[in-house]
Amino acid sequence: MDLTTSYVFDAAQRIAGHPGKCAWLHGHTYHLEVTVSSPTLNPLGMVMDFDDLRDAVRKAVLDLWDHSTLLAADDPLGPAISAVQREAPDRVVLLPGQPTAEVLTREAWTRLERQLPTGIALERVAIRETPTCGSAISRPKT
């Protein structure tokens, strides 16, 4: 059985080297959707408690990315933005690739898998950076 929750967070980003306006530092209101599953329900009839899933998502993604600047680790703006935000260095997040919807989705998947309790499987992670544009990754069907 599946359990799905949705979250909203705001962050700045840019795609260094992009030929258009995405190369400029700008912000998005991101929509994150997380689906987990379990072959059995717990004694209360749940895959897991919504509050526990929210806590896992908060620790894995939201606490780090909400109201942060998301940049590629090699983005030349990284040091300058970090210097400007020296009172909040954790608000500049350097990623192992450009902060595209695809990279953010993959990174969220990796971080979320580590936060879930034993017996709970991550099935799908989707991130929309606009109402019409986003990325999703799902566990392969076996």
C-alpha positions as CSV (number, residue, x, y, z in Angstrom):
1,M,0.0,0.0,0.0
2,D,1.2,3.5,-0.8
3,L,1.2,6.7,1.2
4,T,1.7,10.1,-0.5
5,T,2.4,13.5,1.0
6,S,3.1,16.9,-0.5
7,Y,5.2,19.8,0.6
8,V,6.1,23.3,-0.6
9,F,9.4,25.1,-0.2
10,D,11.0,28.2,-1.6
11,A,14.6,28.4,-2.9
12,A,16.9,30.4,-5.2
13,Q,18.9,28.8,-7.9
14,R,20.6,29.3,-11.2
15,I,21.8,27.0,-14.0
16,A,25.3,28.2,-14.6
17,G,26.0,28.1,-18.4
18,H,22.4,28.0,-19.4
19,P,21.9,29.9,-22.7
20,G,18.7,31.6,-21.4
21,K,17.3,33.3,-18.3
22,C,17.8,30.2,-16.1
23,A,21.4,31.3,-15.9
24,W,20.4,34.2,-13.8
25,L,19.9,33.8,-10.0
26,H,16.2,33.5,-9.4
27,G,13.7,31.7,-7.2
28,H,11.0,29.1,-7.3
29,T,8.3,27.9,-5.1
30,Y,8.9,24.2,-5.4
31,H,6.3,21.5,-4.9
32,L,7.6,18.2,-3.5
33,E,5.6,15.0,-3.6
34,V,6.8,11.9,-1.8
35,T,5.3,8.4,-2.0
36,V,6.3,5.6,0.3
37,S,5.0,2.1,0.6
38,S,4.9,-1.0,2.9
39,P,3.7,-4.5,2.1
40,T,1.9,-4.5,5.5
41,L,0.1,-1.9,7.6
42,N,1.2,-1.2,11.1
43,P,-1.0,-2.1,14.1
44,L,-2.9,1.2,13.7
45,G,-3.7,0.4,10.0
46,M,-1.1,2.8,8.5
47,V,1.8,2.5,6.1
48,M,3.3,5.0,8.6
49,D,2.1,8.0,10.5
50,F,1.9,11.2,8.4
51,D,3.7,13.1,11.1
52,D,6.6,10.6,10.9
53,L,6.8,10.9,7.2
54,R,6.7,14.7,7.4
55,D,9.6,14.6,9.9
56,A,11.6,12.4,7.6
57,V,11.0,14.7,4.7
58,R,11.8,17.8,6.8
59,K,15.1,16.3,8.0
60,A,16.1,15.0,4.6
61,V,15.1,17.9,2.4
62,L,13.1,20.8,3.7
63,D,15.4,21.9,6.6
64,L,18.3,22.0,4.1
65,W,16.7,23.5,1.0
66,D,13.8,25.7,2.2
67,H,14.8,29.4,1.8
68,S,18.3,28.4,0.6
69,T,20.3,29.1,-2.5
70,L,20.8,25.9,-4.5
71,L,23.9,25.9,-6.7
72,A,26.2,23.5,-8.4
73,A,29.3,22.8,-6.3
74,D,31.5,24.3,-9.0
75,D,29.3,27.4,-9.6
76,P,31.6,30.5,-9.6
77,L,28.9,32.4,-7.7
78,G,29.1,30.0,-4.8
79,P,31.9,31.8,-2.8
80,A,30.3,35.2,-3.4
81,I,26.9,34.2,-2.2
82,S,28.4,32.4,0.7
83,A,30.3,35.5,1.7
84,V,27.2,37.6,1.5
85,Q,25.3,35.1,3.6
86,R,28.1,34.5,6.1
87,E,25.7,34.7,9.0
88,A,23.8,31.8,7.5
89,P,26.3,29.6,5.7
90,D,24.0,26.6,5.8
91,R,21.6,28.5,3.5
92,V,23.9,28.0,0.5
93,V,23.6,24.4,-0.7
94,L,26.2,23.1,-3.1
95,L,24.9,20.2,-5.1
96,P,26.8,17.5,-7.1
97,G,25.4,19.0,-10.4
98,Q,23.3,21.9,-11.6
99,P,20.2,22.5,-9.5
100,T,17.8,21.4,-12.2
101,A,14.5,19.8,-11.3
102,E,16.1,16.4,-12.3
103,V,19.1,16.8,-10.1
104,L,17.0,18.0,-7.2
105,T,14.7,15.1,-7.6
106,R,17.5,12.6,-7.6
107,E,19.2,14.3,-4.6
108,A,15.9,14.3,-2.7
109,W,15.5,10.6,-3.4
110,T,18.9,9.7,-2.1
111,R,18.5,11.8,1.0
112,L,15.0,10.5,1.7
113,E,15.9,6.8,1.4
114,R,18.4,7.3,4.3
115,Q,15.7,8.8,6.5
116,L,12.9,6.2,6.2
117,P,12.4,3.6,8.8
118,T,13.0,-0.1,8.2
119,G,10.2,-1.7,6.2
120,I,9.2,1.5,4.4
121,A,10.1,1.8,0.8
122,L,10.5,5.0,-1.2
123,E,8.3,4.7,-4.3
124,R,8.3,8.1,-6.0
125,V,9.7,11.6,-5.6
126,A,8.4,14.4,-7.7
127,I,9.5,18.1,-7.7
128,R,7.8,20.8,-9.7
129,E,9.6,24.2,-9.9
130,T,6.6,25.8,-11.7
131,P,3.0,24.7,-11.9
132,T,3.7,23.2,-15.3
133,C,7.4,22.0,-15.1
134,G,9.0,19.3,-13.0
135,S,10.7,16.0,-12.7
136,A,9.9,12.7,-11.0
137,I,11.7,9.5,-10.2
138,S,10.0,6.2,-9.3
139,R,11.2,2.9,-8.0
140,P,11.4,0.5,-10.9
141,K,8.6,-2.0,-11.0
142,T,9.7,-5.6,-10.5
